[in-house]
Amino acid sequence: MAGRKPRRTSKAPACPECQAADTVPIVYGLPGPEIFAAAERGELAIGGCVVEFDNPRWACRACTHRW
């Protein structure tokens, strides 16, 4: 997965916990330099290397809730 760009959707959902619109996708797998840089810029969240079917897909930057 290193070097792959995160998949983007047209609109990120609002956080179900705090209703903030400041949400980003969560990327799983072995992150490469581009993924680390995007996470540093706040464009996505790193979810870890273990990919399971029920992993959260979104992260709220306002309250840190993941769903």
N, C-alpha and C positions, 0 to 999 in steps of 0.2 A: 504494500500500500504506500510505501514511501514514494513521494513525488506526485501522487495523485491529488488533484484539486478537489476540495469538498464540493459535494452536490449542493446546489442552491435551489431554493424554491422562490416563487415570486413574492411571497409574503410570509414572514415569520409570525407564528401565532403569539397572542398575548399570554403571559404567564397565568396559569390557572390558580396559583397561590396568591399573588399580589396584584394581578391584572396589569402589570407593567408591560409596555411594548418593547422593552429592552431585552430581547431574547436572541439567542444565537444557536445554530445547529451544533450538535456534539459529533465529533469525528472520532472513530475508533480505528484501531490498528496501529502499526508501528509508524509513528510520525516522522516525517522528513523535515528538512530545514524550512520548507515553505509552510508546512502546517504549524511548526513552532512560531514562525514569524507572524502568521495570521492570528494565532492565539494571543501573541503579545499585543497585537493591534486591537484585540477584542472582537474579531470577526467570527470567531468560533471558539468552542470549548473542546479540550482534549479529554476523551472518555477513557482511554486506556487501551491496552493491547488485546484484551480478551473481548471477543465479539460474540454476543449471545443474542438470540432472537428477541428477548424482552428488554434489552438495554434502553435507557432513556434516549430520546432523539433530540430534545431541546433543553437548553439551560437558560435560566434567567440571570442576567447580570446584576439586577437590582437586589434580589433576595437570595440568590444562589440555588433556588429550587430547580430540580431536574425532573423531567417527565418524558 
